[in-house]
Amino acid sequence: MSKISQLMGKSKTFTIGGIELEIKPRTLKDLDVIVDLSDEKKKGLALAELIRRTLKDAIPDATDDELASIGIEHFKTLSEAIVEVNGLSKENASTD
């Protein structure tokens, strides 16, 4: 593998809603949604899409209907896991 592998994020396992999920970091393919997170009008839908993509990666056989039915009560925990895995917390801020 090339040097670029050093720039790839690392997944981490979280227990959310009583099930263990391997949360994988988001990548360049998610840039469209990440950009929308900074737009106040699109932020809610962007967060929902980011969570949907993250869950689809964690549970590949989940159907679109199942993903659309995830309870809002899990959004905060899922969002925090996404922030942590992607190094987006203020403590992890870097000037790389």
Number of C-alpha atoms within 10 A of each C-alpha: 5 5 7 7 8 9 7 11 14 13 17 14 14 15 13 13 12 7 9 11 19 17 24 20 19 21 11 7 8 12 11 11 18 18 12 16 17 11 11 9 10 13 16 13 13 20 17 18 17 21 20 18 18 22 19 16 17 17 14 10 9 12 11 10 8 10 17 11 9 14 9 10 9 12 15 10 15 23 15 13 23 22 16 17 18 18 16 13 13 8 8 11 9 9 4 3
